[in-house]
Amino acid sequence: MGELVTNTKLNLASKTLIEQLPDHVSELIVELAQQNRVELWHITAGVLLSVYMEGRLSAFVLDPAWQEGLRQKDYTCQYEPCGKKFKGKHIGQLYCSNECGLLASGQKFDEVENFVELKPAPIEPGAIDSVSASPPAGWGGDNVDLPPLDEEISTSA
């Protein structure tokens, strides 16, 4: 006689399967199972059954990352001085952080992430300074008479 199928085995299989999906998708599936107080595999199978019943089973979507390999529970950072175990956000992720990735590639990591000091561009002689320049004649301003808002504006010439 074959091995007995149990909720525990099906939940483990479902968990292994949904871990290959983006985090927000797998987290939602787990959340739905908890909120509805049903087995994880019930939600997973229920989604497949629902898609089938809607006639969309043949319109599947393949994540290109699945061609690269399987998402593992734990990766080891490939930057040797680190070597920390981490949960990857992407299939085949090599480094635990941007810092380790930059250091491994020989780049210096800046402690102040994404900080860029913005300086105004120099104004060349003869260029229009948008802050102090007056608008060209006929472009509006204080000297233009506008009709009151409650009057109808004529569009004929």
C-alpha positions in Angstrom: 0.0 0.0 0.0 1.3 3.5 -0.9 2.0 6.4 1.4 -1.0 8.0 3.1 -1.8 11.5 1.9 -2.3 13.9 4.9 -3.2 17.5 5.4 0.4 18.0 6.8 1.9 16.6 3.6 -0.4 18.6 1.3 0.2 21.8 3.4 4.0 21.3 3.1 3.7 20.7 -0.6 1.5 23.9 -1.0 4.0 25.9 1.1 6.9 24.7 -1.0 5.0 25.6 -4.2 3.8 29.1 -3.1 7.3 30.0 -1.8 8.3 30.2 -5.5 5.8 33.0 -6.0 6.7 36.7 -5.2 6.5 37.4 -1.5 3.4 39.4 -1.6 1.5 36.6 -3.4 2.6 33.8 -1.0 2.0 36.0 2.0 -1.6 36.7 0.8 -2.3 33.0 0.3 -1.1 32.2 3.8 -3.2 35.1 5.2 -6.3 33.9 3.3 -5.8 30.4 4.8 -5.5 31.8 8.3 -8.4 34.2 8.0 -10.7 31.6 6.6 -9.4 28.9 9.1 -8.8 26.4 6.3 -5.7 24.3 5.4 -3.1 26.1 3.2 -3.5 23.5 0.5 -7.3 24.2 0.4 -6.6 27.8 -0.7 -3.9 26.7 -3.2 -6.1 24.0 -4.7 -9.1 26.3 -4.5 -7.4 29.0 -6.5 -6.5 26.4 -9.2 -10.1 25.1 -9.2 -11.5 28.6 -9.5 -9.3 29.5 -12.4 -10.3 26.2 -14.1 -14.0 27.0 -13.5 -13.6 30.5 -15.0 -12.1 28.9 -18.1 -8.7 30.6 -17.6 -6.6 27.5 -16.7 -5.0 27.5 -20.2 -4.1 31.2 -19.9 -1.4 30.7 -17.4 1.5 33.0 -16.6 5.1 31.9 -16.3 7.6 33.9 -14.3 10.9 34.1 -16.3 12.8 33.7 -13.1 11.6 30.1 -12.8 13.8 29.3 -15.7 16.9 30.4 -13.7 16.2 28.0 -10.8 14.2 27.4 -7.7 13.9 29.9 -4.9 15.6 28.4 -1.8 14.6 29.0 1.8 18.1 30.1 2.7 20.9 31.4 0.7 24.5 32.0 1.8 25.9 35.5 1.0 28.7 35.0 -1.6 30.7 38.0 -0.3 33.3 35.9 1.7 33.8 38.2 4.7 30.1 38.1 5.3 28.9 34.5 4.5 25.6 35.2 6.3 22.5 33.0 5.7 19.6 35.0 4.4 16.2 34.5 2.7 16.5 35.6 -0.9 14.0 38.0 -2.4 15.0 36.8 -5.9 15.8 33.4 -7.4 19.6 32.9 -7.4 20.3 36.0 -5.3 24.0 36.0 -4.5 24.3 38.6 -1.7 22.4 39.4 1.4 22.3 43.1 0.9 23.2 45.9 -1.6 26.2 46.6 0.6 27.7 43.1 0.2 27.0 43.1 -3.5 28.8 46.4 -4.0 31.7 45.4 -1.9 32.0 42.1 -3.7 32.1 43.9 -7.1 34.9 46.1 -5.8 32.8 49.2 -5.3 32.9 51.3 -2.2 29.6 51.3 -0.2 28.5 54.7 0.8 26.9 54.7 4.3 24.4 57.4 3.2 22.3 55.4 0.8 20.8 57.1 -2.2 21.8 60.6 -0.9 22.4 62.9 -3.8 23.0 66.6 -3.2 21.0 68.6 -5.7 22.5 71.8 -6.9 20.8 74.3 -9.2 22.3 74.3 -12.7 24.3 77.4 -13.5 22.4 79.9 -15.6 24.3 80.8 -18.8 24.4 84.4 -19.9 21.4 85.3 -22.0 19.4 82.3 -20.8 15.9 83.0 -19.4 15.8 82.6 -15.6 12.4 81.1 -15.0 12.3 82.5 -11.5 12.9 86.2 -12.3 11.9 86.5 -16.0 8.7 88.1 -16.9 6.3 86.2 -19.2 6.3 87.2 -22.9 3.7 89.8 -23.9 0.2 88.3 -24.3 0.9 85.4 -21.9 -1.1 86.8 -19.0 -0.1 88.6 -15.9 -1.6 91.5 -13.9 -2.2 93.7 -16.9 -4.7 91.3 -18.6 -8.4 91.9 -18.3 -10.1 88.5 -17.7 -13.9 88.2 -17.8 -15.7 87.5 -14.5 -16.1 83.8 -13.8 -19.9 83.9 -14.0 -19.9 85.4 -17.6 -19.9 83.1 -20.6 -16.8 83.2 -22.6 -17.2 83.5 -26.4 -15.1 81.2 -28.5 -16.0 82.8 -31.8 -13.5 85.1 -33.5 
